Amino acid sequence: MSQTAKTPTRSAFPVVVAILGAFLIFYFLLNVTYLNSDDAPAEPAVERPSLAENQARAADKLANYAVVDVAAGKTRLSIDRAKELVVSENSK
């Protein structure tokens, strides 16, 4: 008279549906946040000069005179004139 207890068997269907649902939710979140972003990266607020413009500006600063601070009496000399003054001061 021994009877074996029958354990109810579970169907794999709910587990498969849950896993597929999790993948669909993940795909939806990924698609919404990253893949369909039509926002182009913002351009920097400061325009950067090209290399030629930067070199021209540097050459202009080296070759020409300019007033830097009127109140303090500061001026910018050309590089050639500055070299001449340094050599004449150190040759004494």
C-alpha positions as CSV (number, residue, x, y, z in Angstrom):
1,M,0.0,0.0,0.0
2,S,2.6,2.4,-0.5
3,Q,1.6,5.3,-2.6
4,T,4.1,7.6,-4.1
5,A,3.4,11.2,-3.7
6,K,3.0,13.0,-6.9
7,T,4.7,16.4,-7.1
8,P,3.0,18.8,-9.4
9,T,5.1,19.5,-12.5
10,R,5.7,23.1,-13.4
11,S,5.5,24.3,-16.9
12,A,8.5,26.1,-18.3
13,F,6.3,28.5,-20.2
14,P,6.0,31.2,-17.4
15,V,9.8,31.2,-17.0
16,V,10.4,31.6,-20.7
17,V,7.8,34.4,-20.9
18,A,9.5,36.2,-17.9
19,I,12.9,36.0,-19.5
20,L,11.7,37.2,-22.8
21,G,9.8,40.0,-21.1
22,A,12.9,41.1,-19.3
23,F,14.9,41.2,-22.5
24,L,12.2,43.2,-24.2
25,I,12.1,45.7,-21.3
26,F,15.9,46.0,-21.5
27,Y,15.8,46.5,-25.3
28,F,13.0,49.1,-25.0
29,L,15.0,51.1,-22.3
30,L,18.2,50.9,-24.4
31,N,16.4,52.0,-27.5
32,V,14.7,54.9,-25.9
33,T,17.7,56.2,-24.0
34,Y,20.6,55.6,-26.4
35,L,19.8,54.4,-29.9
36,N,17.1,56.8,-30.9
37,S,18.7,60.0,-29.5
38,D,18.5,62.5,-32.3
39,D,20.3,65.1,-30.3
40,A,23.4,66.2,-32.0
41,P,26.3,67.0,-29.7
42,A,26.3,70.7,-28.9
43,E,29.0,72.8,-30.5
44,P,31.4,74.5,-28.1
45,A,30.4,78.0,-27.1
46,V,33.9,79.3,-27.9
47,E,35.1,79.3,-31.4
48,R,38.6,78.0,-31.8
49,P,40.8,79.7,-34.4
50,S,42.4,77.6,-37.1
51,L,46.1,76.9,-37.0
52,A,46.8,79.6,-39.7
53,E,44.9,82.2,-37.8
54,N,46.6,81.3,-34.5
55,Q,50.1,81.4,-36.2
56,A,49.2,84.8,-37.8
57,R,48.2,86.2,-34.5
58,A,51.3,85.0,-32.8
59,A,53.5,86.4,-35.6
60,D,51.7,89.7,-35.3
61,K,52.4,89.9,-31.6
62,L,56.1,89.1,-32.2
63,A,56.6,91.6,-34.9
64,N,54.6,94.7,-33.9
65,Y,54.3,97.2,-31.1
66,A,51.2,97.5,-29.0
67,V,50.0,99.2,-25.8
68,V,49.1,96.7,-23.2
69,D,48.1,98.9,-20.2
70,V,47.8,102.6,-20.6
71,A,47.5,103.3,-16.9
72,A,50.6,101.3,-15.9
73,G,52.5,102.5,-19.0
74,K,53.1,99.0,-20.3
75,T,53.8,98.4,-24.0
76,R,54.7,95.4,-26.0
77,L,57.8,95.6,-28.1
78,S,58.7,93.6,-31.2
79,I,60.9,90.7,-30.5
80,D,63.8,92.1,-32.5
81,R,63.7,95.4,-30.5
82,A,63.5,93.5,-27.3
83,K,66.5,91.4,-28.2
84,E,68.5,94.5,-29.1
85,L,67.6,96.1,-25.7
86,V,68.6,93.0,-23.8
87,V,71.9,92.7,-25.6
88,S,72.7,96.4,-25.1
89,E,71.9,96.3,-21.4
90,N,74.0,93.2,-20.8
91,S,77.0,94.4,-22.8
92,K,77.7,97.3,-20.5
